[in-house]
Amino acid sequence: MTTTIIGYPRIGRHLEVKHAVESYCQQTITAAELSHVAAQTRQQNWQTQAQAGIDWLPVNDFSFEDQLLDTAVLFNLIPQRFRQLHRSPLDTYFAMARGTQTATGVLPPLKMATWFNTPYGYFIPELEDHTDIQLVGTKPFDEFKEATQLGYHARPTIIGPYTLLKFSLVTGTKQKSDYVVNLVKAYTQLFRWFKQLGAKWIQLDEPALVLAPTKNDLSLFNNIYTKLLPQKDHLKVLLQTAYGDVREAYSQLIQLNFDGLGLDFIDGHQTESCIQNQGFPDDKILFAGIVNGRNVWRTNYQTTIDLLHRLPVKQIVLSSSCSLLHLPVSLKNETALPEHVRPYLAFAEEKLTDLVAIDDLLVGRNPDLLAANQRLFNRSRRAENMRVTARLHALTDADYHRQPERSERQRLQQQAFPLPTLPTTTIGSFPQTAADQQRKLAFKHGKLTKAQFQSAIHKRLQECLTEQTRLGLDVLVTGEYDRDNMISYFDHQLSGFLFTERAWIQTFGTYCAQPPIIWGDIAWTHPITVAETVAAQQLTDRPVKGVLTGPLTLINWAYPREDVPLRVSATQIALALQDEAHALETNGIHVIQIDEPAFRSGLPLRENDWHTDYLDWASAAIRLVASHLQPTTRFHIHMCYDQYTDILDVLDQLDADALSLSAKDPALLDALSNAHFKTPVGLGMFDTARFKLPSKDTLIAKLQTNVRRLGPEHVWVNPDCGLKTLPEQGALTSLAWMVAAAKQVRDTI
Ligand code: GLN
């Protein structure tokens, strides 16, 4: 069979592209130098794939920033505000991705959103009334020429028109369907150019089809493709999907005149049943996504071969379930991973060998590969933590329900540790100066001893506590000067995680992350935040809040295990955090917060599956963290994404004593009030992401509205997230005004 993949990581084996883009934007290298690095990386990627034995290579999967942005720019979806900068196409592109300084001020970049349920973020293209959709760029053609000139068997790939439309934002008065005619013309032009260049196939990525399309969506899709497909002539079109199954669209897809259908067998739980029940046309090729493009484990060859044998399909190409973009480039970059661990792992480069091995095995080549692979799956790869297993088994319903109920707890909390009405607090981190950053780096690189680092941190802690007392905040925090990153600070101190040296993945633009790998059972082994929090508490009579990163955020920002369900690891982390919370509590801390910025990112793509496949066990994990706290301990949850209104009932049932939420969604307050939300909420008083000094009057007005709509006993007063990215003076002034607003509104109650 033929082997291919949907796309390959493009940041470079050693982050060359990321660094080159950043250097170009800081004007330390030229456009020609940037383009050279890009071409070298593409060639290296193709060479790696070809050497691994992949038969057919995707091109135009390369991008400096984001493939959707590339497609938008290619088709002239450039908002007027960027167009009127009159910059070169490359600089306009970077302005859209990174924002820019103009004569009149800062022009922010395009807004971003989460790409399916991955850690990747894409730029949201904009459709204005005057957007003149047409093919204006040459990137896909240039890269196709580059690959074919090097002798590679290449297939151009590009985001398809349906996904482009679905993921774009209409900013004017038109409907999305108003753009279809011109969009089809532009893709027709693209087809024409590729035909002229000798391309035999084109891959149109239409992953938006897995997002439970409605009847209207399907008719939009149909409308586009019944117009576009007659234009293909002898160019063959692969309709490529990923990140789930296409159960709603399947019957339509097999009827349309596509030459290939790319389907996901990993996250597409109903992909196989669609094919078994409705058949697969003999004249189309199935691009079977059988190798997981978003998790780091070796593929199970035997179960994959069994699946392929079951499929009633004549022509199959073996492929990845999605682009390998979500994987680190190569395991070869890792020098410190234990030897017994390596055989289990497969990053992008190793996934290529999985595809080739499965292909070999299907035709009876290299039978030894199968036995070696089966050994990985036939026995448990690690020693089970019996204590953790026993604890999980012993859990009963009572472990998920904190006693007594919230209203009684509130009475006891107020009695033991009274707070004023409209209590003020912050989320955890305080602004980090250049010196703070340098200190962390110096410690990380061994230039500061632990004792030196800790003594400097202690000094910062004292200053931070003094500042908070001066500001008059009611519940204080440590400032988190010792935390480099809210994830690694915790996972490095829990057992069960595995860490890499250079396994970077692109998260958005040139931002990269190095997600940990959940290797085994997760357990708490020693206190993590206790020393710091207790040191802060000793400096003040006011309560200091212990701040922990929550179980869902730790799990959703890691590569999960495939040998146990996600909910098992989430429960294990919840128990570990329960231990940490207990340690804080026994050391005199009476307010404990968990941060869950990634709570929502675990939601399945189909709303019907939200509760059964995620929310039920995810909320149980949060309740488990808090269920054994003393009634007098206040349990806070912090979340900072933008959309809550569709899960308000779930949030209320988390049974927190307070919930801090970002308040960017203008519909949120209404929704909370209409839902008679019972948990006291701290709606972000000012925006920490795009910081602007708030005006005193706005803060007062905001708070008055919150009090009027929710009732004073339901309102906390806090910013919408941590302050670590803010300028110090701006943050302190905002806090001073926030506290003043609380006092002023409090006096009128
Ligand atoms: N406690 C963290 C902070 O204050 C919370 C960050 C987050 O949830 N994104 O920085």
Residues whose N, C-alpha, C, O or C-beta is under 5 A from the ligand:
A	BS01	LIG	I427 G428 S429 V547 D595 P597 C721 G722 L723
